[in-house]
Amino acid sequence: MKVVIQRVSKANVSIDNDVKSEIGQGQLILLGIEDADNDADIEWLCNKIINLRIFDDSEGVMNLSLKDVNGDAIIVSQFTLHAKTKKGNRPSYIKAAKPDIAVPLYEKFVKKFEEILGKKVGTGEFGAEMELTLTNSGPVTIIIDTKNKE
């Protein structure tokens, strides 16, 4: 699994001009799933994201987690995170999981995230053409890949 986490002061996801999810302070999480991903990746990644200290404390130091600030989250599936661009100019998405694998893993990820965070999160709609609007606070953008835990 690969994620792009953006610390936001506000964000929303719209489908056909209808807002599906909207949050204030929190994280907009773009989630890319590949065939090799599993429940262990979900568990590790959800815990990592929720406990990632990327929010400012009273001294202005990034020392607080999503849980600490009682922040919200939107999780959007994004297969293009697995784009391979080595050859030519047209990205290949060969590593991105097909819907029969990706949808159940995406749903498990959202459920586990909610369980650990202790509240509902916003989502997009798998396979839909979505528009994301966000105000990146900082800006703070973090990329995590479960296949390359650094």
C-alpha positions as CSV (number, residue, x, y, z in Angstrom):
1,M,0.0,0.0,0.0
2,K,1.1,3.5,-0.8
3,V,-0.4,6.6,0.7
4,V,-0.1,10.3,0.3
5,I,-1.1,12.1,3.5
6,Q,-1.9,15.8,3.4
7,R,-2.4,17.7,6.6
8,V,-5.4,19.9,5.9
9,S,-7.4,22.7,7.5
10,K,-10.3,21.7,5.3
11,A,-11.0,19.2,2.5
12,N,-13.9,17.7,0.6
13,V,-14.6,15.1,-2.1
14,S,-17.3,15.8,-4.7
15,I,-18.9,13.4,-7.2
16,D,-21.0,15.0,-10.0
17,N,-20.9,18.3,-8.1
18,D,-22.4,16.7,-5.0
19,V,-20.2,16.8,-1.8
20,K,-19.7,13.2,-0.6
21,S,-17.4,14.0,2.3
22,E,-16.2,17.1,4.0
23,I,-13.9,17.7,6.9
24,G,-12.2,20.5,8.8
25,Q,-8.8,20.0,10.5
26,G,-7.3,16.6,9.7
27,Q,-5.9,14.5,7.0
28,L,-6.7,13.8,3.3
29,I,-5.4,10.4,2.6
30,L,-4.9,9.1,-0.9
31,L,-4.6,5.3,-0.8
32,G,-3.0,3.1,-3.6
33,I,-3.5,-0.6,-3.3
34,E,-1.5,-3.3,-5.1
35,D,-2.1,-7.1,-5.4
36,A,0.5,-8.0,-2.8
37,D,-1.1,-5.9,-0.1
38,N,-2.7,-7.7,2.9
39,D,-4.3,-7.3,6.4
40,A,-0.9,-6.8,8.0
41,D,-0.3,-3.8,5.7
42,I,-3.6,-2.3,6.7
43,E,-3.0,-2.7,10.4
44,W,0.5,-1.2,10.2
45,L,-0.4,1.6,7.9
46,C,-3.6,2.7,9.8
47,N,-1.6,2.8,13.1
48,K,1.2,4.7,11.5
49,I,-1.0,7.4,9.9
50,I,-3.2,7.9,12.9
51,N,-0.2,8.3,15.3
52,L,2.0,10.3,12.9
53,R,2.9,13.5,14.7
54,I,2.3,16.1,12.0
55,F,0.1,18.6,13.9
56,D,1.5,21.6,15.8
57,D,1.5,21.6,19.6
58,S,1.2,24.9,21.6
59,E,4.8,25.7,20.8
60,G,4.3,25.4,17.1
61,V,6.2,22.1,16.9
62,M,4.8,19.2,14.9
63,N,4.4,17.0,17.9
64,L,0.7,15.9,17.9
65,S,-1.1,13.1,16.0
66,L,-4.5,13.0,14.3
67,K,-5.8,11.3,17.4
68,D,-4.3,14.0,19.7
69,V,-6.0,16.9,17.9
70,N,-9.3,14.9,17.5
71,G,-8.9,15.5,13.7
72,D,-11.0,14.1,10.9
73,A,-9.9,12.2,7.9
74,I,-11.0,11.5,4.3
75,I,-9.7,8.4,2.6
76,V,-9.8,8.2,-1.2
77,S,-8.7,5.2,-3.2
78,Q,-6.2,6.3,-5.9
79,F,-4.7,3.6,-8.2
80,T,-2.5,6.2,-9.9
81,L,-0.2,6.2,-6.9
82,H,1.3,3.0,-8.4
83,A,2.1,4.6,-11.8
84,K,5.3,3.4,-13.3
85,T,6.9,6.1,-15.5
86,K,10.3,4.5,-16.4
87,K,9.5,3.9,-20.0
88,G,7.9,6.4,-22.4
89,N,5.5,9.1,-21.4
90,R,2.3,7.0,-20.7
91,P,2.3,5.7,-17.1
92,S,1.7,2.0,-16.6
93,Y,-0.6,1.0,-13.7
94,I,0.3,-2.7,-13.9
95,K,1.1,-2.8,-10.1
96,A,-2.3,-1.3,-9.1
97,A,-4.7,-3.9,-7.9
98,K,-7.8,-4.6,-9.9
99,P,-11.2,-3.8,-8.3
100,D,-11.9,-7.4,-7.2
101,I,-8.8,-7.2,-4.9
102,A,-8.7,-3.4,-4.3
103,V,-12.3,-2.8,-3.2
104,P,-12.3,-5.3,-0.3
105,L,-8.9,-4.0,0.9
106,Y,-10.0,-0.4,0.6
107,E,-13.1,-1.2,2.7
108,K,-11.1,-3.1,5.3
109,F,-8.6,-0.1,5.4
110,V,-11.4,2.4,6.1
111,K,-13.0,0.1,8.7
112,K,-9.7,-0.5,10.5
113,F,-8.9,3.3,10.4
114,E,-12.2,4.1,11.9
115,E,-11.8,1.5,14.6
116,I,-8.4,2.8,15.6
117,L,-9.3,6.5,15.4
118,G,-12.6,5.9,17.2
119,K,-14.8,7.7,14.8
120,K,-16.2,7.7,11.2
121,V,-14.1,9.0,8.4
122,G,-15.1,10.4,5.0
123,T,-14.5,8.5,1.8
124,G,-14.6,8.9,-1.9
125,E,-16.4,6.4,-4.1
126,F,-14.3,3.6,-5.5
127,G,-14.0,4.0,-9.3
128,A,-15.9,7.3,-9.5
129,E,-14.6,10.4,-11.1
130,M,-14.0,12.6,-8.1
131,E,-13.0,16.2,-7.4
132,L,-10.9,16.9,-4.3
133,T,-10.7,20.3,-2.8
134,L,-8.3,20.9,0.0
135,T,-6.4,23.5,1.9
136,N,-3.0,21.9,2.7
137,S,-1.9,23.3,6.1
138,G,1.8,23.9,6.3
139,P,2.1,22.6,3.6
140,V,2.6,19.1,5.1
141,T,2.5,16.2,2.7
142,I,3.9,12.7,3.7
143,I,4.3,9.7,1.5
144,I,4.4,6.2,3.0
145,D,4.8,2.9,1.2
146,T,4.3,-0.4,3.2
147,K,6.8,-2.1,0.9
148,N,9.5,0.4,1.9
149,K,9.1,1.1,5.6
150,E,11.6,3.9,6.3
